Amino acid sequence: MQDNQAQAIIEDQLRKHPGVRDTEVFFDDRDGCVALVVPDDTYMDHISGRAASGANVLSKWRKTFDLSQLTKEAASAPVGFNTIGWNSSYTRQPIPTDEIREWVENTVRDILQLAPKTVYEIGCGTGMLLMRIAPGCKRYAAADFSPVVLNRLREQLGTIPALAERVEVMERSADNFDGIDDDSFDTVVLNSVAQYFPSAAYLTEVLEGAIRIVKPGGHIYIGDNRSLPLLPAFESSVELFQAADAMRAEDLRTRTRRREEREQELVLSPAYFLTLRHRHPKVSRVDIRPLGGRADNEMTRYRFAAILYIGGETKASTQEEFLDWTEYKWTLSEIRFMLMAHGNERIGIQHIRNSRVEKDLAALAILRDADNELSAAELRQRLEPTPVQGIHPQDLIDLESEGLGYSVILSWAACRPDGSYDACFVPKELRQGITSPAICWPEPEAREFMRLANAPGQGKMRNELIAQLLTHCSQHLPPELVPREITLVDSLARPCGKIES
């Protein structure tokens, strides 16, 4: 039997299982075949118990947030700057307040650039964004599912009566849009919230509601998202930071793999957001940005913001030709000189090495190939002489303030696992009041659309589905056609089309 005939038979049989939405089978150089399976959401929700599991996840986070606000520290926190619960994954200690302040100020600046006047914030917490954005808005509705957190927010709003009058505070879950009219807000904000959702399916439900209530010309800002392409580098960097000097590479690899498998927060690929434009006609553009900032922490290194543009123009006015940084390896000074020399031209540079994560990626590469007996101390010693060759994203952002006449826009839309980013330098005189010009960014590789998010807390049920599928194949196919391996993916690897943002 030819491979293509065998593939068709196996795929047909897998599609007969109620847990399979789509599948693709291929033969490799090893004996047997491998099947990629897109699980059916309804089956996972109602048959495998994912809905109940998701409710448990939300309940757990609600209790965590409630308890964090019952402390003396929370009661004495400054108005609009309650940082209780913002702890480092590396040290397990509170992230320094100056780093949180920079993160808040950068986030607020990005949202204000969208010119919001009517805002619906999902997961408002204690109001760090609200207190800074609401004063310039006509209407600000703030929702959160934690009653204790909202009580703390109301107390703080009570100290600013003029602001309290224009802010509506609501206790409700993120997916509850009851009573909110279509096209009733120009901006929806979800910042540092998505990671606490139980699944990408839940996030999709929330975003579908947000898309409905945002009027054409408006925006949805989803900030502080953890990056799936960089998850292995992040998890290994945490384990290496915490490891005793004598820990062996074999144990470090095991701990890193276990940390990734047991990850309790939702981690997203930028590709997840890029698919929204193709599923929802109301979404005209998607912008993916690495976070700005000088602080060296897990937020600036490993998180990004996604901005959905609702309605408006759907195509870029010009087609950029992106120069490849890996070919020339320009320094910051050379890029500055390039901008001075080119005057009014738009300039795009792709694949810029990201100095923020260079050493973490180098450590991951060493760890993957290292002898089992290599110690953590020896691994750290190998990293010490490693020179930083990339460019810090904030260094490029800061070029805006040097009087060169350019706006700087960065993108992580290409979803590269090496953390590299793309940049477009747009003459300010060509923006003509446009909040963010449409840019045809370099496209992700097709395989980046296969895995759009992790599955926090769902490892057991996903393994059970794989076992069910293998049993199903064993019962209905001859032994030589039973897949050697079944892998669950979010979508099959197909190009998503030109990325414009």
C-alpha positions, 0 to 999 in steps of 0.5 A, spaced: 500 500 500 502 506 498 503 511 503 498 516 501 493 511 501 495 509 508 495 516 510 488 517 507 485 510 511 488 512 518 486 520 517 479 517 515 479 513 521 481 518 526 476 523 524 471 518 526 473 519 533 468 524 537 475 527 540 478 529 533 476 535 529 482 535 524 488 530 523 494 530 518 498 523 518 505 523 515 510 517 514 517 519 516 524 515 516 523 511 522 518 505 522 511 507 522 507 514 522 506 520 526 499 523 526 497 530 528 491 531 531 486 537 532 482 536 538 475 537 538 473 543 543 466 540 545 469 533 546 474 536 551 469 541 554 463 536 556 466 529 555 473 530 558 471 535 563 475 541 561 469 545 563 469 543 570 477 543 570 477 551 567 472 553 573 476 550 578 482 554 575 478 560 575 476 559 582 483 557 585 486 564 582 480 568 585 482 565 592 489 567 591 487 574 589 483 575 594 488 572 600 493 577 597 489 583 598 487 581 605 494 583 608 497 589 612 501 591 606 495 591 601 491 595 606 497 600 606 499 600 599 499 607 595 493 609 591 494 606 584 500 602 586 498 596 589 504 591 587 502 585 592 502 579 589 507 581 583 513 576 585 519 574 581 519 566 578 526 566 579 527 569 586 520 568 589 520 575 592 517 581 590 519 584 583 522 591 585 517 597 585 521 601 580 521 595 575 513 595 576 513 602 576 516 602 569 512 596 566 506 600 568 508 607 565 510 603 559 503 600 558 499 606 560 503 610 554 501 604 549 494 604 551 494 612 551 497 612 544 490 608 542 486 615 544 481 611 548 475 615 550 470 609 552 474 604 556 472 597 558 477 594 562 477 586 564 481 584 570 482 591 572 485 588 579 487 594 584 486 599 578 494 601 577 491 602 569 485 605 571 487 610 575 492 613 570 487 612 564 480 614 566 482 621 568 482 622 560 476 618 559 469 620 558 467 613 560 471 607 564 468 601 566 472 596 570 470 589 571 474 583 575 472 577 578 475 578 585 470 581 590 476 583 595 480 586 590 474 590 587 473 592 595 480 595 595 479 598 588 473 602 591 476 604 597 482 607 593 477 610 588 473 613 594 479 618 596 478 621 589 471 623 588 471 626 581 474 620 578 469 615 582 464 619 579 466 617 572 468 609 573 463 604 573 466 598 577 463 591 576 464 584 579 463 579 573 467 574 570 471 575 564 467 572 559 460 575 562 458 581 557 451 581 559 448 588 558 453 591 554 451 593 547 454 592 541 459 597 539 459 601 545 466 602 547 472 604 543 477 600 547 477 594 551 483 592 555 486 586 558 492 587 561 496 581 565 490 577 565 490 572 560 495 568 563 490 566 568 485 564 564 484 556 564 485 555 556 485 558 549 478 556 548 476 561 554 480 566 552 477 566 545 470 566 548 472 573 552 475 576 545 469 574 541 465 578 546 470 584 546 470 584 539 462 585 539 462 591 544 468 595 540 466 600 535 469 600 528 475 604 529 477 602 536 482 597 539 483 591 544 489 591 548 491 584 550 498 586 554 503 582 558 502 575 555 507 570 556 510 568 550 510 560 548 515 560 543 520 562 548 517 558 554 523 553 553 528 558 554 524 561 560 523 555 564 530 553 563 533 560 565 529 559 572 531 552 573 538 554 572 538 560 576 535 556 582 539 550 581 545 548 586 552 548 583 552 541 583 546 539 580 547 535 573 545 537 566 541 531 566 537 533 572 536 540 570 533 538 563 528 533 567 526 539 571 526 544 565 521 539 562 517 538 568 516 545 569 514 546 562 509 540 562 506 543 569 505 550 567 499 552 571 499 559 567 496 560 560 502 561 555 500 564 548 504 564 541 503 571 537 500 566 532 494 565 536 492 573 535 494 573 528 489 568 527 483 572 529 483 576 523 482 570 519 476 568 524 473 575 525 472 579 519 471 585 524 478 585 526 482 589 521 489 588 523 493 585 529 499 588 532 504 584 536 509 588 540 515 586 545 514 590 551 519 596 552 523 598 558 530 597 561 528 593 567 531 586 566 526 581 568 521 576 566 516 581 563 521 585 559 524 579 556 519 574 555 512 577 554 508 581 549 502 585 547 497 584 542 493 590 539 487 588 535 484 593 530 477 593 529 474 596 523 478 601 518 483 599 513 485 592 512 491 593 508 498 597 508 499 602 504 506 600 502 510 594 502 516 594 506 522 591 504 525 588 510 533 588 510 536 582 514 540 584 520 543 577 521 546 578 514 549 585 516 549 585 524 548 592 524 550 596 531 545 601 534 550 606 531 550 604 524 542 603 525 542 611 527 547 613 521 542 609 516 536 613 519 540 620 518 542 618 511 535 616 508 531 622 510 524 620 509 524 613 507 521 608 511 526 602 513 524 595 515 529 591 519 528 584 520 531 578 525 534 583 529 538 579 535 534 580 542 540 582 547 535 581 552 534 573 551 541 572 548 544 568 554 538 565 556 538 562 549 545 560 549 544 556 556 538 552 553 543 550 547 548 548 552 543 544 556 540 541 550 547 538 548 551 537 554 554 531 557 549 529 563 554 530 568 555 537 566 554 541 573 550 547 573 556 551 576 560 549 569 554 551 565 554 558 568 562 558 567 561 557 560 556 562 559 560 568 562 565 569 556 559 569 551 559 576 548 552 580 547 551 581 540 544 583 539 540 590 540 536 591 546 529 593 544 529 599 548 535 602 545 531 602 538 525 605 541 529 610 544 532 613 537 525 616 537 527 621 542 534 623 538 531 628 533 532 623 527 525 624 525 523 617 525 517 613 529 520 606 531 515 600 531 517 593 533 514 587 532 514 580 534 509 577 529 514 572 526 513 568 532 521 566 532 523 561 538 530 565 538 526 571 540 529 576 535 524 581 533 523 586 527 523 593 526 520 599 522 522 606 522 517 610 519 518 618 518 514 622 523 511 626 517 508 621 513 504 618 519 500 624 519 496 623 525 495 616 524 496 612 531 500 606 528 501 605 521 499 599 517 505 595 516 506 588 512 511 585 517 515 578 515 510 572 516 511 566 521 513 560 518 507 555 517 509 551 523 508 556 528 500 556 527 500 548 529 501 550 537 498 556 539 498 556 546 499 551 552 494 547 556 495 549 563 492 544 568 490 539 562 496 535 561 492 529 564 486 529 560 490 530 553 494 524 555 487 520 556 485 523 549 491 520 546 491 514 549 483 513 547 485 515 540 491 510 540 486 504 542 481 507 537 486 506 532 488 499 534 481 496 534 479 499 527 486 499 523 491 493 522 497 493 526 502 496 521 497 502 520 496 504 527 500 511 528 507 510 532 505 517 535 499 522 536 501 529 537 495 534 539 496 541 536 492 547 535 491 547 528 495 544 522 501 547 519 498 552 514 500 559 512 495 564 515 496 569 509 500 576 509 501 579 516 499 586 516 499 590 523 
